[in-house]
Amino acid sequence: MKTDIILILDFGSQYTQLIARRLRELNVYCEIQPFSVNIKQYLSTKNNYTVKGVVLSGGPASVLEKDSPDINDENFANLKSLNVPILGVCYGLQLLAKKAGGKIHKSKVREYGHTRIKTSNSVIYKDCPKSLNVWMSHGDSVDVLPKGFKVTAKSSNGHISSYENAKEGIYALQFHPEVNHTENGLNILKNFVFGVCKVKNLFKAGSFIQQKTSEIKKLVGNDFVICALSGGVDSSVAAVLVQKAIGKKLICVHIDNGLMRKNESKVIVELFRKHFKFNLIFVDASELFVKRLKGVIDPEKKRKIIGKTFIDVFDSEAKKLRKKNINIKYLVQGTLYPDVIESVSFKGPSVTIKSHHNVGGLPAKMKLKLIEPFRELFKDEVRNIGYKLGLPKQFISRHPFPGPGLAVRVLSDLTKTKLDLLREVDDVFIKELYNFKLYDKIWQAFAVLLPVQSVGVMGDERSYENVVGLRAVTSTDGMTADFYQFEKDFLTTVSNKIINSVKGVNRVVYDISSKPPATIEWE
């Protein structure tokens, strides 16, 4: 049975990815493509899917501008030939009105942020109040609707906030239903995909596993596949899925770079060798990594050195396998959909706040073909796949951990002594989160070793030792985050345990910054 799909055309809105997230929360499979995608060519690649609807996203441009983003006539004709409902959001609303012959004007009163609207009868607003507080972000408004279209909502400023042409299957919203600020936003999207598009065949983890394992088995044949198994959720679940498809023809390489959490490599090797019977090569390269990072303070330089060293070690192991006449043709990577969106979206790659260490340079260097089973999935969907494949809950639900590891949590030059100290502090912090049953309430928690020392009194003697910072945040996707408000009892307990059990620490501080303006990690 084919999975139903909603196609999202991106016109550059900062919220486009949120539309996809909301639909996936409803177990509705969807994909984002730039507005200029060749519809006919795109559809030819979707043999396992049935397109049930199309969403046109918002965007920063004005349809009144000469070179504003548009869908060319041939593409629009192919879109219409699908005979599926279309939902325009913000810029998408204005574009649909313009293409059907409506009139748009530059508003004297622009609507940004919270706006009150009044709705009329429409399937889009089923089970919604007649008055809604929604999130607007537009300077243009529809002045005259095309023939056959009717207004389904107006704002308190008198602007058209939504319209429809049910006969042609066109629906449009001037506001953003995908953001949390819009009341009943998810319900509105639900009404579109289920009430209008009649989506029935939902995305299911079990079906995905069956389909992907079959594809990978057919693709690989008698060749071998290599995977850099960091122990993170993405690479681990990808490796288990590929192993399910090809067994011992998957060779995993786990590299201990000396920058991991306490006993992490030991836990990873035991889990995948003993529980999953992986063909796993373990490489202890901790001394090499720490040696190359000696004296380096700048976090970007740390990332580049770690990335290059990782590639050098991984490449060395791959060459050893080739000398044994093992034909490695493919490389497994746990690439996720947000990474893909960044490269194919209307706006292209986003501004780099800080670089991310991954094995992106490996395929070109080693001339391997990529297997990326999760390139169309979000993180929470990958976690669900992991549960289905039998990975332990404690492993799958672990907090995110940066690629460069503790290198960017020691806010100074690196030494083994500093890394060992931070490992112990982090271990105490995480264990207490479990003891207080707080771990699963927090999106990410960790410790940082600050580049300062402070005066203290320990055993009636003066001490001059290290200061560590604790960080714990709540978030849904890491894009924004709030610090977790611990009770005093927890902070007192964890502070005392760290100072009493970790030699070299005499002061503990807690980070109460939110993102933005701060980032979650310190470097």
C-alpha positions in Angstrom: 0.0 0.0 0.0 1.4 3.4 -1.0 1.9 6.1 1.7 -0.1 9.3 1.2 2.1 12.4 0.9 1.6 16.2 1.1 4.0 18.2 -1.0 5.2 21.5 0.5 6.5 24.2 -1.9 8.9 26.5 -0.2 8.9 30.3 -0.9 11.5 31.2 1.7 9.5 31.4 4.9 11.3 31.0 8.2 8.4 28.8 9.2 8.4 26.3 6.2 10.1 23.6 8.2 7.5 24.0 10.9 4.7 23.1 8.5 6.5 19.8 7.8 7.0 19.3 11.5 3.3 19.8 12.3 2.2 17.4 9.6 4.7 14.8 10.7 3.3 15.1 14.2 0.0 14.0 12.7 1.8 11.0 11.1 1.2 12.6 7.7 4.2 12.1 5.4 5.3 15.3 3.7 8.3 16.7 1.9 9.6 20.2 1.3 10.7 21.2 -2.2 11.7 24.7 -3.6 8.9 26.4 -5.3 10.8 26.0 -8.6 11.0 22.2 -8.5 10.0 20.5 -11.7 6.7 19.0 -10.6 6.6 16.3 -13.3 10.2 15.2 -12.6 9.7 15.2 -8.9 6.5 13.0 -9.1 8.4 10.5 -11.2 10.6 9.7 -8.2 7.6 9.1 -5.8 6.5 5.7 -6.9 5.8 4.5 -3.4 3.6 7.6 -2.6 0.3 9.0 -3.5 0.2 12.9 -3.5 -3.0 13.9 -1.7 -2.4 17.7 -1.3 0.0 20.6 -1.8 0.9 23.5 0.5 2.4 26.7 -0.7 4.5 28.3 2.1 4.9 31.8 3.2 7.9 33.9 2.2 9.6 37.3 2.7 8.9 38.6 -0.8 5.9 40.6 -2.1 3.8 39.3 -5.1 3.7 42.9 -6.2 7.5 42.9 -6.8 8.7 42.4 -10.4 10.9 39.4 -9.7 8.9 37.8 -6.9 9.0 34.0 -6.6 6.4 32.4 -8.8 5.4 29.0 -10.2 5.8 29.0 -14.0 2.8 28.2 -16.2 3.9 24.7 -17.1 4.7 23.8 -13.5 1.4 25.3 -12.3 -0.5 23.3 -15.0 1.2 20.1 -13.8 0.3 21.0 -10.2 -3.3 21.6 -11.1 -3.4 18.3 -13.1 -2.8 16.4 -9.9 -6.4 17.3 -9.0 -5.6 17.5 -5.3 -6.4 20.3 -2.9 -3.9 23.3 -2.5 -3.4 25.3 0.6 -1.7 28.7 0.4 -0.2 30.1 3.6 0.7 33.8 3.8 2.7 34.5 0.6 1.0 31.3 -0.8 -2.4 32.9 -0.2 -1.4 36.0 -2.2 0.2 34.1 -5.0 -2.9 31.9 -5.5 -5.2 34.9 -5.5 -2.9 36.7 -8.1 -2.7 33.6 -10.4 -6.5 33.3 -10.4 -7.0 37.0 -11.3 -7.5 38.6 -7.9 -6.1 41.9 -6.8 -3.5 42.5 -4.1 -2.5 45.8 -2.5 0.2 47.1 -0.2 -1.5 47.5 3.2 -1.5 50.8 5.0 -2.0 48.7 8.2 0.5 45.8 8.2 -0.3 42.8 10.4 2.6 41.3 12.4 2.3 39.1 15.4 -0.9 38.3 17.3 -4.1 39.3 15.4 -7.7 38.5 16.1 -9.8 37.0 13.3 -13.4 36.0 12.9 -14.2 32.9 10.9 -17.2 31.8 8.9 -18.4 28.3 7.9 -15.6 26.3 6.3 -14.2 22.7 6.6 -10.9 24.4 7.4 -12.3 25.7 10.7 -14.2 22.6 11.8 -14.3 22.4 15.6 -12.6 25.8 15.9 -14.0 28.8 17.7 -15.6 31.6 15.6 -13.0 34.0 16.9 -9.3 33.1 16.9 -6.0 34.7 17.9 -3.6 33.9 15.1 0.0 34.8 14.1 0.4 37.2 11.1 3.4 38.3 9.2 2.5 40.3 6.1 2.5 43.7 4.5 0.4 42.9 1.4 -3.3 42.0 1.5 -5.8 40.6 -1.0 -8.1 43.5 -2.1 -10.4 41.7 -4.5 -10.9 37.9 -4.6 -11.1 36.0 -8.0 -14.4 34.9 -9.3 -15.7 31.7 -7.5 -13.7 32.4 -4.3 -15.3 33.3 -1.0 -13.9 34.9 2.2 -13.8 32.5 5.2 -12.2 34.8 7.7 -11.4 38.5 8.3 -9.1 40.2 10.8 -10.0 42.9 13.2 -8.3 45.3 10.8 -10.8 44.3 8.1 -8.3 42.4 6.0 -9.1 39.1 4.3 -7.5 36.4 6.5 -8.6 33.3 4.6 -10.5 32.3 1.5 -11.5 29.2 -0.4 -12.8 27.9 -3.7 -14.0 24.5 -2.6 -15.0 23.5 -6.1 -11.4 23.9 -7.4 -9.9 22.6 -4.1 -8.1 25.9 -3.3 -7.8 27.0 0.3 -5.7 29.9 1.7 -4.7 31.4 5.0 -3.1 34.8 5.5 -1.8 33.7 8.9 0.6 30.9 10.0 -1.2 27.9 11.4 2.1 26.1 11.9 3.4 28.3 14.7 2.4 27.7 18.3 1.2 31.3 18.6 -1.8 30.5 16.4 -4.8 29.1 18.4 -6.1 25.9 16.9 -3.3 26.0 14.3 -2.7 22.2 14.4 -6.5 21.6 14.2 -6.7 23.8 11.1 -3.9 21.8 9.5 -5.6 18.6 10.6 -8.8 19.7 8.9 -6.9 20.4 5.7 -5.0 17.1 5.4 -7.8 14.8 6.8 -11.0 16.7 6.0 -10.1 18.2 2.6 -7.2 16.0 1.3 -8.7 12.8 2.7 -5.3 11.5 3.8 -5.6 7.9 5.1 -2.4 5.9 4.5 -0.2 7.4 7.3 3.5 7.1 7.9 4.2 4.0 10.0 7.6 3.1 11.5 7.1 -0.6 10.8 6.3 -0.1 7.1 9.3 2.2 6.8 11.6 -0.4 8.2 10.3 -3.1 5.9 10.6 -0.8 2.8 14.1 0.5 3.6 15.6 -2.9 4.5 14.3 -4.3 1.2 15.7 -1.3 -0.7 19.1 -1.5 1.0 19.4 -5.3 0.5 18.7 -4.9 -3.2 21.1 -2.0 -3.6 24.1 -3.5 -1.8 24.0 -7.0 -3.3 27.3 -8.7 -2.5 29.2 -5.6 -1.7 30.2 -4.4 1.8 29.1 -1.3 3.7 31.0 0.7 6.2 29.6 2.9 9.0 31.3 5.4 11.3 29.4 4.4 14.5 29.7 7.4 16.9 27.1 6.0 19.3 24.8 8.9 18.7 21.1 8.2 18.0 21.2 8.8 14.2 24.2 6.7 13.3 23.3 4.0 15.7 19.7 3.5 14.5 20.9 3.8 10.9 23.5 1.0 11.5 20.9 -1.3 13.1 18.6 -0.8 10.2 21.3 -1.5 7.6 22.5 -4.5 9.6 18.9 -5.9 9.6 19.1 -5.7 5.8 22.6 -7.0 5.0 23.9 -8.6 8.2 27.7 -9.1 8.5 28.3 -7.2 5.3 28.0 -4.1 7.4 31.3 -3.2 9.0 31.1 -0.5 11.8 34.0 1.5 13.0 33.8 3.1 16.5 36.6 5.6 17.2 37.2 6.6 20.8 38.5 10.2 20.4 39.1 10.8 24.1 36.4 13.4 24.0 33.5 11.3 25.0 31.5 10.9 28.2 32.5 8.6 31.0 32.7 4.9 29.9 30.8 5.8 26.7 33.0 3.8 24.2 32.8 0.8 26.5 29.0 0.9 26.6 28.7 1.4 22.9 31.0 -1.5 22.0 29.3 -3.8 24.4 25.8 -2.9 23.2 26.5 -3.4 19.5 28.9 -6.3 19.7 27.0 -8.4 22.3 23.4 -7.4 21.9 23.3 -6.7 18.1 26.2 -9.0 17.1 27.7 -6.2 15.0 30.8 -6.7 12.9 32.5 -3.8 14.8 36.0 -2.5 14.7 37.0 -0.5 17.8 39.8 2.1 17.5 41.3 3.8 20.6 42.6 7.1 19.0 42.2 9.2 22.2 45.9 10.0 22.5 46.2 11.1 18.8 43.1 13.4 19.1 44.3 15.0 22.4 47.9 15.4 21.0 46.6 17.2 17.9 44.4 19.5 20.0 47.2 20.5 22.4 47.3 24.2 23.0 44.2 24.9 20.8 41.7 27.2 22.4 39.5 28.5 19.5 36.4 26.2 19.2 36.3 26.4 15.4 39.9 25.3 15.2 39.1 22.4 17.6 36.2 21.4 15.3 38.4 21.4 12.2 41.2 19.4 13.8 38.7 16.8 15.2 37.0 16.5 11.8 40.3 16.0 10.0 41.6 13.6 12.6 38.4 11.6 12.4 38.7 11.3 8.6 42.3 10.3 8.9 41.6 7.5 11.4 38.5 6.3 9.6 40.3 6.3 6.2 43.2 4.3 7.7 40.8 1.6 8.9 39.0 1.5 5.5 42.4 0.9 3.8 43.2 -2.0 6.1 39.9 -3.6 5.1 40.7 -3.1 1.4 44.0 -4.8 1.8 42.0 -7.8 3.0 40.1 -7.7 -0.3 36.9 -6.6 1.3 35.1 -4.6 -1.3 33.6 -1.6 0.5 31.3 0.3 -1.9 28.9 2.1 0.4 29.1 4.4 3.5 26.2 4.7 5.9 25.4 8.1 7.3 22.6 9.2 9.7 21.7 12.3 7.7 18.3 13.8 8.8 15.7 15.7 6.9 16.5 19.1 8.5 20.0 18.8 7.0 18.6 18.0 3.6 16.1 20.9 3.8 18.9 23.3 4.4 20.5 22.3 1.1 17.4 22.2 -1.1 15.3 25.0 0.3 14.4 28.2 -1.4 16.9 30.1 0.8 19.7 27.6 0.5 22.1 27.0 3.4 21.5 29.0 6.5 24.0 31.4 8.1 26.6 29.4 10.0 26.5 30.1 13.7 29.1 27.4 14.3 30.3 24.5 12.2 29.1 21.0 12.9 31.5 18.0 13.0 30.3 15.2 10.8 31.7 12.8 8.3 30.6 15.0 5.4 34.0 15.0 3.8 34.3 11.2 3.7 32.5 10.2 0.5 34.5 12.4 -1.9 37.8 11.4 -0.3 37.1 7.7 -0.2 34.9 7.4 -3.4 32.1 5.7 -1.6 28.4 5.8 -2.4 26.1 7.0 0.4 23.3 5.1 2.1 21.3 7.6 4.1 18.1 5.8 5.2 16.9 8.7 7.3 17.4 11.7 5.0 13.6 12.2 4.8 12.9 11.8 8.5 13.0 14.1 11.6 14.8 13.2 14.8 11.7 12.0 16.7 10.8 9.7 13.8 14.3 8.2 13.9 13.8 7.6 17.6 10.6 5.8 16.9 12.4 3.6 14.3 15.0 2.9 16.9 12.4 1.7 19.4 10.9 -0.6 16.7 14.3 -2.0 16.0 14.9 -2.9 19.6 17.4 -0.3 20.8 17.1 0.3 24.5 15.0 3.2 25.6 17.8 4.6 27.8 20.0 4.7 24.7 17.5 6.1 22.3 16.2 8.9 24.6 19.7 10.2 25.5 20.2 13.9 25.3 22.0 15.3 22.2 25.8 15.3 22.3 27.9 17.5 20.1 30.1 15.9 17.4 33.3 17.5 18.9 32.2 16.1 22.3 33.9 17.5 25.4 36.3 19.5 23.3 33.8 22.3 23.1 32.8 21.9 26.8 36.3 22.5 28.0 36.4 26.3 27.4 40.2 26.4 27.2 43.1 24.4 25.8 42.7 20.6 26.2 44.5 18.2 28.4 43.6 14.7 29.5 43.4 15.9 33.1 40.8 18.6 32.2 38.8 16.1 30.1 38.9 13.5 32.9 37.7 16.1 35.4 34.9 17.2 33.2 33.9 13.6 32.6 33.5 13.0 36.3 31.5 16.2 36.8 29.2 15.4 33.9 28.7 11.9 35.2 27.6 13.2 38.7 25.2 15.7 37.1 23.5 13.2 34.8 23.2 10.5 37.5 21.5 13.0 39.8 19.0 13.9 37.0 18.1 10.2 36.9 17.9 10.0 40.7 15.5 12.9 40.9 13.6 11.5 37.9 14.3 14.7 35.9 16.3 13.4 32.9 13.3 12.8 30.6 11.9 16.2 31.4 15.0 17.9 30.1 16.0 18.2 26.4 19.7 18.5 27.0 21.9 18.7 30.1 25.6 18.9 30.5 28.6 20.4 32.3 31.3 22.8 31.1 34.7 23.5 32.5 35.2 27.2 32.8 38.6 28.8 32.1 38.7 30.3 35.6 39.7 29.3 39.1 38.2 30.6 42.3 39.1 30.8 46.0 37.4 28.4 48.3 37.6 26.9 51.8 37.8 23.1 52.0 38.6 21.5 55.3 39.5 24.8 57.0 42.1 25.4 54.3 42.2 27.8 51.4 41.7 26.3 48.0 42.2 27.7 44.5 40.5 25.4 42.1 38.3 25.0 39.0 34.8 26.4 38.4 32.3 24.2 36.5 29.0 25.4 34.9 25.9 23.3 34.6 23.4 23.7 31.8 20.0 22.2 31.4 17.4 23.3 28.9 13.9 22.4 27.7 13.2 22.5 24.0 11.3 20.8 21.2 13.8 21.0 18.3 16.8 22.9 19.7 16.0 26.0 17.7 14.8 27.8 20.8 15.3 26.7 24.4 14.6 27.8 28.0 16.8 26.9 31.0 15.2 24.3 33.3 14.1 25.7 36.7 15.4 23.3 39.2 14.3 23.1 42.8 16.8 24.3 45.3 17.1 20.8 46.8 18.4 19.4 43.5 20.9 22.2 42.9 22.2 21.8 46.5 22.5 18.1 46.2 24.3 18.1 42.8 26.6 20.9 43.8 27.7 19.2 47.0 28.3 15.9 45.3 30.4 17.5 42.6 32.6 19.5 45.0 32.9 16.6 47.4 33.6 13.8 44.9 35.5 15.5 42.0 39.0 16.6 43.0 39.9 20.0 41.5 36.5 21.6 41.7 35.5 24.1 44.4 32.7 26.0 42.8 29.5 25.1 40.8 27.4 27.6 38.8 24.1 27.2 36.9 23.5 28.7 33.5 20.1 30.6 33.4 20.4 31.8 29.8 17.7 31.1 27.2 18.2 30.6 23.5 18.2 33.1 22.0 20.2 35.2 22.8 22.5 32.4 24.1 23.2 29.1 22.3 22.6 25.8 24.1 26.2 24.8 24.0 28.8 27.3 25.2 31.0 27.0 22.2 
